[in-house]
Amino acid sequence: MKRVADRGDHAVRRLAEIEASIANLSNEDLLDLADIFKAEPRSPIGDMGFVEMARRDISL
């Protein structure tokens, strides 16, 4: 059980690191990421990028 819990904790920390990395991208790099992941249905990384773009009020 502890191993499963540790794996879950690690996954949550890793996801937070990915979200922080996307939030720390420059506008140009964020637009590049969004362009790469714009296909529908969007992947979770694409969704994160588009949420950050909306927060910054920028678009492709």
C-alpha beads as a LAMMPS data file, in Angstrom:
LAMMPS data file: protein, C-alpha beads

60 atoms
59 bonds

1 atom types
1 bond types

-500.0 500.0 xlo xhi
-500.0 500.0 ylo yhi
-500.0 500.0 zlo zhi

Masses

1 110.0

Atoms # bond

1 1 1 0.000 0.000 0.000
2 1 1 2.804 2.411 0.824
3 1 1 4.399 1.822 -2.577
4 1 1 1.103 2.591 -4.321
5 1 1 0.653 5.734 -2.220
6 1 1 4.239 6.820 -2.948
7 1 1 3.633 6.327 -6.665
8 1 1 0.515 8.479 -6.456
9 1 1 2.383 11.186 -4.547
10 1 1 5.174 11.103 -7.116
11 1 1 2.655 11.412 -9.963
12 1 1 1.006 14.422 -8.313
13 1 1 4.384 16.123 -7.786
14 1 1 5.429 15.390 -11.379
15 1 1 2.182 16.810 -12.746
16 1 1 2.702 19.967 -10.685
17 1 1 6.218 20.263 -12.132
18 1 1 4.848 19.925 -15.670
19 1 1 2.183 22.559 -15.021
20 1 1 4.812 24.914 -13.558
21 1 1 7.065 24.349 -16.578
22 1 1 4.252 25.295 -18.929
23 1 1 3.406 28.375 -16.845
24 1 1 7.080 29.444 -16.968
25 1 1 7.330 29.331 -20.763
26 1 1 7.766 32.602 -22.628
27 1 1 4.781 33.656 -24.734
28 1 1 6.559 32.581 -27.918
29 1 1 7.425 29.150 -26.531
30 1 1 3.899 28.738 -25.158
31 1 1 2.460 29.500 -28.591
32 1 1 4.834 26.938 -30.122
33 1 1 3.673 24.338 -27.589
34 1 1 0.024 25.129 -28.299
35 1 1 0.639 24.859 -32.033
36 1 1 2.206 21.423 -31.574
37 1 1 -0.636 20.157 -29.379
38 1 1 -3.600 21.871 -31.071
39 1 1 -5.019 18.721 -32.691
40 1 1 -8.457 17.654 -31.512
41 1 1 -9.112 15.952 -29.257
42 1 1 -6.472 17.859 -27.369
43 1 1 -4.036 16.055 -25.137
44 1 1 -3.678 17.029 -21.471
45 1 1 -0.518 18.990 -22.323
46 1 1 -2.416 20.849 -25.038
47 1 1 -5.192 21.625 -22.575
48 1 1 -2.670 22.976 -20.066
49 1 1 -1.084 25.138 -22.743
50 1 1 -4.398 26.570 -23.884
51 1 1 -5.447 27.294 -20.293
52 1 1 -2.201 29.204 -19.765
53 1 1 -2.713 31.075 -23.049
54 1 1 -6.198 32.096 -21.914
55 1 1 -4.777 33.283 -18.594
56 1 1 -2.261 35.443 -20.488
57 1 1 -4.886 36.564 -23.019
58 1 1 -2.873 35.356 -26.030
59 1 1 -3.951 33.127 -28.914
60 1 1 -2.559 31.360 -31.949

Bonds

1 1 1 2
2 1 2 3
3 1 3 4
4 1 4 5
5 1 5 6
6 1 6 7
7 1 7 8
8 1 8 9
9 1 9 10
10 1 10 11
11 1 11 12
12 1 12 13
13 1 13 14
14 1 14 15
15 1 15 16
16 1 16 17
17 1 17 18
18 1 18 19
19 1 19 20
20 1 20 21
21 1 21 22
22 1 22 23
23 1 23 24
24 1 24 25
25 1 25 26
26 1 26 27
27 1 27 28
28 1 28 29
29 1 29 30
30 1 30 31
31 1 31 32
32 1 32 33
33 1 33 34
34 1 34 35
35 1 35 36
36 1 36 37
37 1 37 38
38 1 38 39
39 1 39 40
40 1 40 41
41 1 41 42
42 1 42 43
43 1 43 44
44 1 44 45
45 1 45 46
46 1 46 47
47 1 47 48
48 1 48 49
49 1 49 50
50 1 50 51
51 1 51 52
52 1 52 53
53 1 53 54
54 1 54 55
55 1 55 56
56 1 56 57
57 1 57 58
58 1 58 59
59 1 59 60
